[in-house]
Amino acid sequence: MMNGIFSSVILITSMMLYTSGAAAQVTIGKSPAAQPYPYINPGGFSGSPVRESPDPLINYRWTNPKASDGLEVFLLPVRLVSADHLASFKNLESATAKPTNIQVLGTGSIRMDFGVEAGAWIEFDSPDCLGGIEMSISEYNEPGVEKTAVPIKHGNTWRLELNPELYDGVRFAWIHVRDWSAPWHITGIRAVVQVKPTNYNGSFTCSNPVLTQAWYVSAYSVKASLCKDYFGAILMERGDRMSWTGDAHTSQAAALAAFGNFDFIRQNIDNTSEQSNGIRSYSLYWVLSLLDYYWYTGDSVTLNKYIKNACKKLDDANKVFGTNPGLRFYGWDERLCAGFEIWFRECPEAQMAYKMLSVRAWKDFSVAMGFLGRKDLKEKYEKLAADKMTELRQDPDWYKAYGLHAAADAINTGLLNQNESNELYQKWFTDRVARLSISPFNQYFIIQAMARVNQRDDALSSVNDMWGGMAAYGGTTTFETYRPSWNQVVGKNDPVPNTQSGITSLCHPWGAGVVKWLNEEIAGIIPTSPGFKTYDILPHPGRTLIRINGSTPTPFGTISASFDVKSGKGLISAPSGTIGRIGIPKAEKQIVKIMINGKLCWDGRFHPVAGIDGAAEDQEFVYLTGLKPGTWSISIKYKGKTPGYIESPEVYAGKYIRIDAETSGSWGGTYGRDGYILCNYQGDGKDLRSLPDYVTSVDYYRAFPNSGTPDATLWAKETKDQRAPASDLSNRFPRTAAGYTNSDQTMTATVGIRGTRPYRIALYFVDWENTGSRMAVEMFDAESLNLVAPVKVVKDYTGGCYLIFSYNKSVKFRIDKIRGGNISLSGFFFDSLSF
């Protein structure tokens, strides 16, 4: 059912939606049907609510949750309800209340929105339903692909059972009344949600609610995806029901900071220790996960257990260094071969990035080995990293060809000199469009790099664009892929463009790395020795934040810090067994004095305070060193004003001009004055071309189902249907309806341009067979593969439509399926900008 059909929506009056500041609420009670797991204890809601969190259990606390705990369930009520035929459902509004008593008076469909995505299954109760029904679920506001089936009856409860494990990624659900003969009743509707017992032991809030929301949405994405024995992802049944080793790196990083479920993280590290999923970078991400775990827990036993395993992975990376090994995958971004196209094509950017990831892994491992007392391994991998960098620097231009992702991995080695870092930063990270990857997974490493070169305000801008954009779309979890321009062409909770990953998942916890990043780089809570025996708190409010509050779980207890650079108030709490260094942020102002627990500690020089060893300062902070455990109230007197942050505008190198749904196939006189390409017009993959002198080539490609040219499709010959493109400028008949199509999610067309010159290009699409196809069109520079125009959506184009752009260099278009029939392309038309 399309979203527009459900025009009548009944709102819940007893609560606000999460997007307005309230998490979904749990139904206290039980389903009449037996469930595979026990219910949560209804008395466990002992924590504090958090306005920005979508988690229905944000304030729920289990007693001593452990990795060995099984799954539990709770019930989620309907938040919003609508129907395509209101007359068929009397008292529909009772779906959001108790008691529910909907009288079914005819055929039609009910749509339920549960307000938050969860790993769940859907049930409804009826004492007198005779059948003739189907049910659907989806992450989106229309039924998911292959997510509709006849429910299974359990007594008077009907349950949608799409797989043996029952759960799927559910935000929306439907009851479809297909056949009706007599009135019947619905007396209850619920989502039964599975949950791995997991408490929030970390937190982050700040004066920018978008960043706070990003933290809690990302943390919830990880928690919602936890399975009994592993870190998973509640995808729409894509065969991803396992822990992908690289994906788990960011999920586990988030869990370290948000939950401190160290035993479960250790278990997942063990589960993934012998699997790389055939992806080279994932072996190195496993090593980085092991190191993250060691730094947060101090668990030297586990690190020692896996030293040989880690060394084998690191040595393998050395063995293939610089040989362009088969990577299999490095990310979904176009600059990384859009995912699986790397199977069939060279991808220099991914190869360069993998080299830098290898250097980072060697260097980071060497540091950990130093703390572990393994001088041999410290020196081995420290030397290996340094030697490779020396080898690369034999070419003074060694990094000049690096793109965004390779640049981020290079900066993250910590081995670049200032000139190298600055040049890469200026080239890739100051452009607000170019610095975004298509995936929040890869964006994690990009914001890490931005913090390493002390450009956190720019990093926070990209967090707003990426994670804030997902929430603005209506997401309650992090997505597998995302572009901010989707929000301009896709309605709230509508299906979004797909990629080679398949149908885009809206709950993919690999996008949750921002949780750890915010705690470390903005709240500034960082271990300086394994297990937080020593730690730093170096908050970075930058030019955009006034207030920061963060807490991080450690083996000793929670370390928490709050600073307000406007009021000058701060509070630190540190558990026994720890020693800290606290950086009082200057925020580009002058610190006149600092009071600690009511006593003068600093006024340009250190005044002794019991429990603090000393103080020093640099351009960013006044440092209080040797801070003993306890609670420390801080009062700071500032002088001056923090400068304002000037955010870079979103600027595309190309230009989207308009969409034309009126001209249809009669393009002559409107388009193609310089030249044209009519795709497959002569059949058998032969275009009808009249190329302008500035067009040098046109190439079509798809990776799946068979790598090569997309399907050459001929819908009609000798037709007088005006939707078919005319064969030339005269617009004469008869015509041929043809094009290139693909049944898979994506295909590309690349147009080579001689030199640099401005031109206008129109793409023609026609849904000839009226399949209801919806497509997204992305436009890239053909050399850099940077996105050069906002994503545009083509829909309702049975009559044909044109997307018109302008650019000045070679260009690559990617056409992505959203929903409906095959994606297609029928023509290109070239004009000067003055036409």
C-alpha positions in Angstrom: 0.0 0.0 0.0 1.4 3.4 -0.9 1.7 6.0 1.9 -0.8 8.4 0.4 -3.6 5.8 0.5 -3.6 6.0 4.3 -4.9 9.5 4.5 -6.8 9.3 7.8 -4.5 9.1 10.8 -5.6 8.8 14.3 -3.1 10.3 16.8 -2.4 9.1 20.3 -3.4 11.7 22.7 -1.7 10.3 25.8 1.9 10.8 24.6 4.0 12.7 22.1 6.0 10.9 19.4 9.7 10.3 19.9 10.5 12.9 17.2 8.8 15.5 19.4 10.8 14.3 22.4 9.4 11.2 24.0 10.5 7.6 23.7 8.0 4.9 22.8 6.2 3.5 25.9 5.9 -0.1 26.9 2.7 -2.0 27.5 2.7 -3.6 30.9 1.1 -7.0 30.5 1.4 -10.2 28.5 0.2 -11.5 25.2 -2.4 -14.3 25.2 -0.1 -16.3 23.0 3.0 -18.1 24.3 6.3 -16.4 23.6 9.7 -17.9 23.0 11.4 -15.8 25.8 10.4 -14.6 29.3 9.0 -11.1 29.8 11.0 -8.3 31.4 10.3 -7.6 35.0 7.7 -4.8 35.0 9.3 -3.4 38.2 12.6 -2.6 36.5 11.9 0.9 35.4 14.2 2.6 37.9 16.4 4.8 35.8 15.8 8.3 34.5 14.0 9.0 31.3 16.0 10.7 28.5 14.0 13.0 26.2 16.3 12.4 23.2 16.3 8.6 23.3 14.0 6.5 21.2 14.6 3.4 23.4 11.4 2.3 25.1 13.6 0.8 27.9 16.0 3.8 28.3 15.1 3.9 32.0 14.9 0.2 32.6 17.6 -1.5 34.7 18.4 -5.2 34.9 20.1 -6.5 38.0 23.6 -7.5 37.0 23.0 -8.4 33.3 25.6 -10.9 31.9 26.7 -12.2 28.5 25.2 -15.5 29.4 21.7 -14.0 29.8 19.1 -15.1 27.3 16.7 -12.9 25.4 13.6 -11.4 27.0 10.5 -9.7 25.5 8.3 -6.8 26.2 5.2 -5.4 24.4 5.1 -2.2 22.4 1.7 -0.6 21.8 0.5 1.1 18.6 1.5 4.8 18.4 -0.4 5.9 15.3 -3.0 4.1 13.3 -4.6 4.7 9.9 -6.6 2.9 7.3 -7.1 3.0 3.6 -10.9 2.5 3.9 -12.2 4.0 7.1 -15.7 2.7 6.6 -14.3 -0.9 7.0 -13.0 -0.3 10.5 -15.3 1.1 13.1 -13.7 2.5 16.3 -10.2 2.4 14.6 -8.8 4.9 17.1 -9.1 2.2 19.9 -6.0 0.6 18.4 -3.9 3.1 20.3 -5.8 2.7 23.6 -7.1 0.1 26.0 -9.4 -1.6 25.5 -9.0 -2.1 21.8 -12.3 -2.9 20.1 -12.1 -2.4 16.3 -15.1 -3.7 14.4 -14.2 -5.0 10.9 -17.0 -4.2 8.5 -15.3 -4.8 5.1 -12.1 -5.2 3.2 -9.2 -2.9 3.5 -5.9 -2.4 5.4 -5.0 -1.0 8.8 -1.5 0.5 9.2 0.1 0.7 12.6 3.1 2.8 13.5 4.9 1.7 16.7 6.9 4.8 16.8 10.3 3.1 17.0 12.2 0.4 15.1 12.7 -2.8 17.0 13.5 -6.5 16.6 10.0 -7.7 16.9 7.0 -9.6 15.6 3.4 -8.5 15.3 0.3 -10.0 16.8 -3.4 -9.1 17.0 -6.2 -10.7 19.0 -9.6 -11.5 17.7 -12.3 -13.8 19.1 -14.2 -14.1 15.9 -11.8 -13.6 12.9 -12.5 -16.3 10.3 -9.5 -15.7 8.2 -9.2 -14.0 4.8 -6.3 -11.8 6.1 -2.7 -11.2 5.6 -0.2 -9.1 7.6 2.8 -7.1 6.7 5.8 -5.4 8.4 8.3 -2.9 7.4 11.0 -0.4 8.5 9.3 2.0 6.1 5.7 3.4 5.9 4.8 0.9 3.2 4.9 -2.9 3.4 8.4 -4.4 3.1 9.5 -6.3 0.0 8.5 -10.0 0.6 7.3 -9.1 4.1 3.6 -10.0 3.7 2.1 -13.4 4.6 -0.9 -15.1 6.1 -0.5 -15.0 9.9 -0.5 -18.1 12.1 -3.3 -18.5 14.6 -2.5 -19.3 18.2 -5.8 -19.5 20.0 -7.5 -16.1 19.5 -4.1 -14.5 18.6 -2.9 -14.1 15.0 0.9 -13.7 14.6 2.9 -12.9 11.6 5.7 -15.4 11.4 8.2 -14.7 8.6 11.2 -16.7 9.8 12.0 -19.3 12.5 13.4 -16.7 14.8 10.2 -14.6 14.5 12.0 -11.2 14.8 12.5 -8.7 12.0 13.2 -5.0 11.7 9.7 -3.5 12.5 8.5 0.0 12.7 5.3 -0.3 10.8 2.8 -3.1 10.4 -0.4 -3.8 8.5 -3.5 -6.0 8.9 -4.9 -6.6 5.4 -8.5 -7.8 5.2 -8.6 -9.5 1.8 -11.9 -11.3 2.1 -14.9 -10.4 4.3 -18.2 -12.0 4.8 -19.4 -10.9 8.2 -18.4 -8.4 10.9 -15.6 -9.4 13.3 -13.5 -7.7 15.9 -9.9 -6.9 16.8 -9.4 -6.7 20.5 -5.7 -6.1 20.8 -2.6 -5.2 18.6 1.0 -5.3 19.7 4.6 -5.6 18.7 6.4 -8.3 20.8 10.0 -7.0 21.1 13.0 -9.1 21.9 15.8 -7.6 24.0 19.2 -8.7 25.3 19.4 -7.5 29.0 21.7 -4.5 28.7 21.9 -1.4 30.9 23.0 2.1 29.9 26.0 2.8 32.1 27.3 5.7 29.9 25.7 8.9 28.7 26.2 12.0 26.6 24.2 15.2 26.5 25.2 18.7 25.3 23.7 22.0 24.4 23.0 20.8 20.8 20.0 18.4 21.1 20.8 17.0 17.6 24.2 15.6 18.9 22.5 14.3 22.1 19.9 12.6 19.9 22.7 11.2 17.7 24.3 9.5 20.7 21.1 7.9 22.0 19.8 6.9 18.6 23.1 5.2 17.8 23.4 3.5 21.2 19.8 2.2 20.8 20.7 0.9 17.4 23.3 -1.4 19.0 21.1 -2.5 21.8 18.1 -3.2 19.6 20.3 -5.4 17.4 21.9 -7.5 20.2 21.1 -11.2 19.8 21.5 -13.9 22.4 25.1 -14.7 21.6 26.4 -12.0 19.3 26.3 -8.4 18.1 23.9 -8.5 15.2 21.7 -6.3 13.0 18.0 -6.5 12.8 18.0 -6.2 9.0 15.1 -7.1 6.8 16.1 -10.8 6.6 19.0 -10.4 4.1 21.1 -13.2 5.3 22.9 -10.9 7.7 21.9 -12.8 10.8 25.5 -13.1 12.0 28.1 -10.9 13.5 30.1 -9.3 10.6 33.5 -8.8 12.0 34.1 -5.3 10.6 30.6 -4.1 11.2 31.0 -5.2 14.8 34.0 -2.9 15.3 31.9 0.2 15.5 29.0 -1.6 17.3 31.4 -2.8 20.0 33.1 0.6 20.2 29.7 2.2 20.9 28.8 -0.5 23.5 32.1 0.2 25.4 31.0 3.8 25.9 27.3 3.4 26.2 26.8 0.1 28.1 30.1 -1.2 29.4 28.9 -4.8 28.7 32.5 -5.9 28.6 31.8 -9.6 28.9 29.5 -9.6 25.9 32.0 -7.6 23.9 34.7 -10.1 24.8 32.4 -12.9 23.8 31.8 -11.3 20.4 35.5 -10.7 19.9 36.0 -14.4 20.5 33.1 -15.3 18.1 34.6 -13.3 15.3 38.3 -14.1 16.0 38.6 -16.6 13.2 36.4 -15.0 10.6 37.0 -12.0 8.3 34.0 -12.6 6.1 36.4 -12.7 3.2 37.1 -9.0 3.6 40.7 -8.0 4.3 40.0 -4.8 6.1 37.7 -6.7 8.5 40.6 -8.6 9.9 42.3 -5.3 10.8 39.1 -3.9 12.3 39.0 -7.0 14.5 42.5 -6.1 15.7 41.4 -2.6 16.4 38.3 -3.9 18.3 40.6 -6.1 20.4 42.7 -3.0 21.2 39.6 -0.9 22.0 38.5 -3.6 24.4 41.9 -3.7 26.1 42.1 0.1 26.6 38.6 0.2 28.1 38.9 -3.0 30.3 42.6 -3.5 31.0 41.9 -7.2 30.3 45.5 -8.4 29.6 44.5 -12.0 29.8 42.2 -11.7 26.8 44.8 -9.6 24.9 47.5 -12.2 25.6 45.2 -14.9 24.5 44.8 -13.3 21.0 48.3 -12.0 20.4 49.2 -14.8 18.0 45.9 -14.3 16.2 46.4 -10.5 15.9 50.0 -10.9 14.8 48.9 -13.3 12.0 46.4 -10.7 10.8 49.0 -7.9 11.0 51.7 -9.9 9.3 49.3 -10.9 6.5 48.6 -7.2 5.9 52.4 -6.7 5.6 52.8 -9.6 3.2 50.3 -8.0 0.7 51.2 -4.4 1.4 51.4 -2.5 -1.9 50.4 -5.5 -4.0 46.7 -4.4 -4.6 45.3 -7.5 -3.0 41.7 -8.6 -3.4 39.8 -6.5 -0.8 36.3 -7.7 -1.5 34.8 -4.7 0.2 35.8 -1.4 1.8 32.5 0.5 1.9 29.4 1.4 -0.1 30.6 4.9 -1.2 31.1 5.5 -4.9 34.7 6.4 -4.3 35.2 2.9 -2.8 33.7 1.1 -5.9 30.2 1.3 -4.4 30.6 -1.8 -2.4 30.8 -5.0 -4.5 31.9 -3.5 -7.7 35.3 -3.9 -6.2 34.9 -7.6 -7.2 35.1 -6.7 -10.8 37.0 -3.4 -11.1 40.1 -1.8 -9.8 39.6 0.5 -6.9 42.7 2.6 -6.2 41.0 4.6 -3.4 40.2 1.4 -1.5 43.7 0.1 -2.0 45.3 3.3 -0.7 42.9 3.3 2.3 43.8 -0.3 3.1 47.5 0.5 3.2 46.9 3.3 5.6 44.6 1.1 7.7 47.4 -1.5 7.9 49.9 1.2 9.1 47.4 2.3 11.7 46.8 -1.2 13.0 50.5 -1.9 13.3 51.2 1.4 15.1 48.2 1.1 17.5 49.1 -2.6 18.2 52.7 -1.6 19.0 51.5 0.9 21.6 49.3 -1.7 23.3 52.2 -4.1 23.3 54.3 -1.5 25.1 51.7 -1.4 28.0 51.6 -5.2 28.0 55.3 -5.5 28.5 55.9 -7.1 25.1 58.9 -5.0 24.1 59.6 -7.3 21.1 56.3 -6.8 19.6 56.2 -3.2 20.4 59.4 -2.6 18.5 58.5 -5.0 15.6 55.3 -3.3 14.7 56.4 0.2 15.5 59.3 -0.3 13.1 57.1 -1.8 10.5 54.8 1.2 10.5 57.7 3.6 10.4 59.4 1.7 7.6 56.4 1.6 5.4 55.8 5.4 5.9 59.5 6.0 5.0 59.1 3.8 1.9 56.0 5.7 0.8 57.7 9.0 1.3 60.3 8.1 -1.3 57.8 9.6 -3.6 57.2 13.2 -2.4 53.7 13.1 -3.9 52.8 9.8 -2.2 49.5 11.1 -0.8 48.4 13.4 -3.6 46.0 10.9 -5.2 44.4 10.0 -1.9 40.7 10.6 -1.8 38.5 11.1 1.3 38.6 7.6 2.8 42.3 7.1 2.2 43.0 10.5 3.6 41.1 9.7 6.7 42.9 6.4 7.2 46.2 8.2 6.6 45.5 10.9 9.2 44.4 8.2 11.7 47.8 6.5 11.6 49.0 9.5 13.6 52.2 9.4 11.6 51.6 12.2 9.1 53.6 15.4 9.4 51.7 18.7 9.7 52.1 19.6 6.1 50.7 16.2 4.9 47.8 16.4 7.3 47.0 20.0 6.4 47.1 19.4 2.7 44.8 16.4 2.9 42.5 18.2 5.3 42.1 21.3 3.0 41.6 19.1 0.0 38.9 16.8 1.4 37.5 17.8 4.8 36.5 21.5 4.2 34.0 20.6 1.5 30.8 19.9 3.4 29.4 17.7 0.6 32.6 15.8 -0.3 33.6 15.0 3.3 30.5 12.8 3.8 30.7 9.2 2.9 27.5 7.4 2.0 27.8 5.3 5.1 27.9 6.2 8.8 30.3 3.3 9.2 33.0 5.0 7.1 32.0 8.4 8.4 33.2 7.2 11.9 36.8 7.1 10.6 36.4 10.4 8.8 35.3 12.2 12.0 38.2 10.4 13.9 40.6 12.0 11.4 38.9 15.4 11.7 39.4 15.3 15.5 43.1 14.2 15.1 43.8 17.4 13.2 41.8 19.4 15.9 38.9 20.3 13.6 36.1 19.1 15.8 33.7 21.9 14.9 33.8 20.7 11.3 33.5 17.2 12.5 30.4 18.1 14.5 28.9 19.8 11.4 29.3 16.4 9.6 27.7 14.6 12.6 24.8 17.0 12.3 24.6 16.3 8.6 24.9 12.5 8.8 23.4 11.4 12.1 21.1 14.4 12.5 19.9 13.9 9.0 18.9 10.3 9.7 16.9 11.4 12.7 15.3 14.3 10.7 14.1 11.7 8.2 12.3 10.0 11.0 14.8 7.3 11.8 15.0 5.9 15.3 18.1 3.9 14.6 21.2 4.4 12.4 21.0 3.4 8.7 23.3 1.3 6.5 23.6 4.1 4.0 22.4 7.7 4.0 22.7 10.9 2.0 21.4 14.2 3.5 19.8 15.2 0.2 17.4 12.2 0.5 15.4 14.3 3.0 14.6 16.8 0.2 13.1 14.2 -2.2 11.9 11.4 0.1 9.0 11.8 2.5 9.3 11.1 6.2 9.7 7.3 6.7 9.2 6.7 3.0 11.4 4.0 1.4 14.9 5.4 0.6 17.2 4.6 -2.3 18.9 1.2 -2.3 22.5 0.2 -3.1 24.4 -2.9 -3.8 23.8 -3.8 -0.2 20.2 -4.6 -1.2 17.2 -2.9 0.3 18.7 -0.2 2.6 18.5 -1.2 6.2 17.3 1.5 8.6 18.7 -0.4 11.6 22.3 -1.1 11.0 24.4 -0.6 14.2 27.6 -0.3 12.2 26.6 3.4 12.1 26.9 3.7 15.9 30.6 4.6 16.2 29.7 8.2 16.9 28.8 7.1 20.5 32.4 6.4 21.4 33.6 9.4 19.4 31.3 11.9 21.2 32.4 10.5 24.6 36.1 10.6 23.7 36.4 13.6 21.5 33.7 16.0 22.8 33.2 15.0 26.4 36.9 14.1 26.3 36.9 11.0 28.5 39.8 8.9 27.3 41.8 6.1 29.0 45.6 6.9 29.1 46.4 3.4 30.4 44.5 0.2 30.0 41.3 -0.1 32.0 41.2 3.6 32.9 43.7 3.3 35.7 44.8 6.6 34.4 42.6 8.8 32.2 42.2 12.2 30.7 39.1 14.4 30.6 39.7 16.9 27.8 36.4 18.3 26.8 36.1 20.1 23.4 33.1 22.4 23.3 34.7 24.2 20.3 32.8 27.2 18.9 29.4 25.6 18.8 28.7 24.0 22.2 28.1 25.7 25.6 27.4 22.7 27.7 28.8 19.1 27.6 27.9 16.2 29.9 29.4 12.7 29.5 29.9 9.6 31.4 31.9 6.4 30.5 31.7 3.0 32.2 35.1 1.6 33.4 36.0 -1.6 35.4 36.3 0.7 38.4 32.9 2.4 38.0 31.7 5.3 35.9 33.8 8.4 35.2 31.6 11.4 34.5 32.3 15.0 33.6 30.2 18.1 32.9 31.3 21.5 31.8 29.4 24.7 31.0 31.6 27.3 29.4 28.9 30.0 29.7 28.2 29.6 33.5 31.7 28.4 34.3 30.4 25.4 36.2 31.9 21.9 36.0 31.6 18.6 37.9 33.9 15.6 37.8 33.2 12.2 39.4 35.9 9.5 39.3 35.8 6.0 41.0 38.4 4.5 43.3 41.4 3.0 41.6 41.8 5.8 39.0 44.0 8.8 38.6 43.0 11.5 36.2 44.2 14.6 34.3 41.5 17.1 33.8 41.6 19.8 31.1 39.6 22.8 31.9 38.6 24.1 28.5 39.6 27.7 27.6 37.1 27.8 24.7 39.4 30.5 23.1 38.9 32.7 26.2 41.1 33.5 29.1 40.7 31.6 32.3 41.1 34.1 35.2 40.7 31.6 38.0 39.5 28.1 38.9 37.9 27.1 42.1 37.8 23.4 43.1 35.3 22.4 45.8 35.2 26.0 46.8 39.0 26.5 47.1 41.2 28.5 44.8 43.2 26.2 42.5 44.4 28.4 39.7 44.8 32.1 39.0 47.6 31.9 36.5 49.5 29.6 38.8 48.7 26.5 40.8 47.4 26.8 44.4 47.5 23.4 46.1 44.2 21.6 46.7 44.1 18.3 48.4 43.7 15.4 45.9 45.3 17.3 43.0 49.0 17.0 42.3 49.5 20.1 40.2 48.5 22.3 37.2 49.8 23.5 33.9 48.4 25.2 30.8 48.6 25.4 27.1 46.6 27.1 24.4 43.6 24.9 24.9 43.4 23.9 28.5 44.4 24.5 32.1 45.4 21.0 33.2 44.8 19.6 36.7 47.0 16.6 37.1 47.0 13.7 39.5 43.3 14.0 40.3 42.4 11.5 42.9 39.0 9.6 43.0 36.0 11.5 44.2 33.6 14.2 43.2 35.0 17.6 42.2 32.9 20.7 41.9 34.6 23.2 39.5 33.9 26.9 39.2 35.7 28.8 36.3 35.9 32.5 35.8 36.3 33.3 32.1 37.3 36.5 30.4 36.6 37.2 26.8 34.3 35.6 24.2 34.5 32.4 22.2 34.4 33.3 18.4 31.5 32.0 16.4 31.7 29.1 14.1 31.1 29.7 10.4 29.8 26.5 8.9 30.7 25.7 5.3 27.7 25.8 3.0 26.6 22.8 1.1 27.9 23.5 -2.4 27.6 21.1 -5.3 30.0 21.3 -8.2 27.3 20.5 -10.6 23.7 21.8 -10.8 20.3 20.1 -10.8 18.1 22.3 -13.1 14.6 20.7 -13.1 12.4 17.7 -13.8 10.3 17.7 -16.9 7.2 15.4 -17.0 5.5 17.2 -19.9 7.7 16.8 -23.0 7.5 12.9 -23.1 9.2 11.4 -26.1 9.0 14.5 -28.3 12.3 15.9 -27.3 13.2 17.7 -30.5 13.2 21.5 -30.1 13.5 21.2 -26.3 16.6 19.0 -25.8 19.4 17.6 -27.8 20.4 20.6 -29.8 24.1 19.6 -29.4 23.5 15.9 -29.7 21.8 12.9 -28.2 22.1 9.2 -27.3 19.0 7.0 -27.6 19.8 3.9 -25.5 19.5 0.5 -27.2 17.4 2.2 -29.9 18.7 -0.1 -32.6 18.4 -3.2 -30.4 21.1 -5.7 -29.2 22.8 -3.0 -27.1 23.3 -0.6 -30.0 22.5 3.0 -29.3 21.4 5.6 -31.8 23.9 8.3 -31.3 24.6 11.8 -32.6 27.3 13.0 -30.3 28.5 16.5 -29.9 32.3 17.0 -30.4 32.8 17.4 -26.7 31.4 14.0 -25.8 34.1 11.3 -26.1 32.5 8.2 -24.8 29.5 6.6 -23.1 29.7 3.5 -20.9 27.0 1.6 -19.1 27.7 -0.8 -16.2 26.1 -3.0 -13.6 27.7 -5.4 -11.2 24.7 -7.7 -10.7 23.1 -10.0 -11.6 25.9 -10.3 -14.2 28.8 -7.9 -14.3 28.8 -5.8 -17.5 26.3 -3.9 -19.6 22.8 -3.7 -18.2 20.0 -5.5 -20.0 19.3 -4.1 -23.5 15.5 -3.9 -23.4 13.2 -3.3 -26.3 9.7 -2.6 -25.3 8.1 -1.6 -28.6 9.1 -1.0 -32.3 7.3 1.0 -34.9 5.1 2.6 -32.2 3.1 5.7 -32.4 3.1 6.0 -28.6 4.4 9.5 -27.8 6.2 8.2 -24.7 8.7 6.5 -26.9 11.6 8.9 -27.7 11.7 10.2 -31.3 14.6 9.1 -33.4 15.8 12.7 -34.2 14.9 16.4 -33.7 11.9 16.1 -36.0 9.8 14.3 -33.4 8.4 12.1 -36.2 6.6 8.7 -35.8 6.9 5.8 -35.7 9.3 5.4 -32.8 11.1 2.8 -30.7 10.7 2.4 -27.0 13.9 1.0 -25.6 16.6 1.4 -23.0 18.9 -0.3 -20.6 17.3 -1.9 -17.5 18.4 -3.8 -14.5 16.4 -6.1 -12.1 19.0 -5.5 -9.4 19.3 -2.5 -7.2 21.6 -0.3 -9.2 23.4 0.5 -12.5 25.6 3.3 -13.9 26.1 5.3 -17.1 29.3 7.4 -17.5 29.7 10.2 -20.1 33.2 11.2 -21.1 33.7 14.9 -21.8 36.7 16.3 -23.6 38.5 18.8 -21.3 36.5 21.2 -19.2 33.5 23.0 -20.7 30.0 23.8 -19.4 27.1 21.8 -20.8 23.6 20.8 -20.0 22.6 17.1 -20.0 19.1 15.7 -19.8 18.4 12.0 -18.9 15.1 10.4 -20.2 13.3 7.8 -18.3 10.0 6.0 -19.0 8.2 3.4 -16.9 6.9 1.8 -20.1 5.1 -1.1 -18.6 3.6 0.9 -15.7 5.4 -1.1 -13.0 5.2 1.7 -10.4 9.0 1.9 -10.4 10.7 4.5 -8.2 14.3 5.3 -8.8 17.0 7.6 -7.4 19.6 9.3 -9.6 23.0 10.3 -8.3 25.4 12.4 -10.2 29.2 12.1 -9.7 32.3 13.6 -11.2 33.6 10.7 -13.3 37.2 11.2 -12.2 37.0 12.0 -8.5 33.7 10.2 -8.0 32.6 13.0 -5.7 28.9 13.7 -5.6 28.3 16.8 -7.6 24.5 17.2 -7.4 21.8 16.4 -4.8 20.1 13.0 -5.2 16.9 13.2 -7.2 14.0 10.8 -7.3 12.1 9.7 -10.4 8.6 8.4 -9.8 5.2 8.3 -11.5 6.9 8.4 -14.9 4.7 6.2 -17.0 4.4 9.2 -19.3 8.1 9.7 -19.4 10.2 12.3 -17.7 13.6 14.1 -18.0 16.0 15.0 -15.3 18.1 18.0 -16.4 21.5 18.8 -14.9 24.5 20.9 -15.9 28.2 20.3 -15.3 31.6 21.0 -17.0 33.5 17.7 -16.9 33.0 14.0 -17.4 30.1 12.7 -15.4 28.9 9.4 -13.9 25.2 8.8 -13.1 24.1 6.0 -10.8 20.5 4.9 -11.0 19.3 3.2 -7.8 16.1 1.3 -7.3 13.7 2.5 -4.5 10.7 0.3 -5.2 8.7 -1.2 -8.0 9.9 -2.6 -11.3 13.2 -2.6 -13.0 15.3 0.5 -13.1 15.9 1.9 -16.6 17.4 4.6 -18.7 16.3 5.5 -22.3 18.4 8.5 -23.4 20.8 11.4 -23.0 20.4 14.8 -24.6 23.1 17.4 -24.7 22.8 21.2 -25.0 24.8 24.3 -24.3 23.9 26.2 -21.2 22.6 29.1 -23.2 20.0 27.0 -24.9 
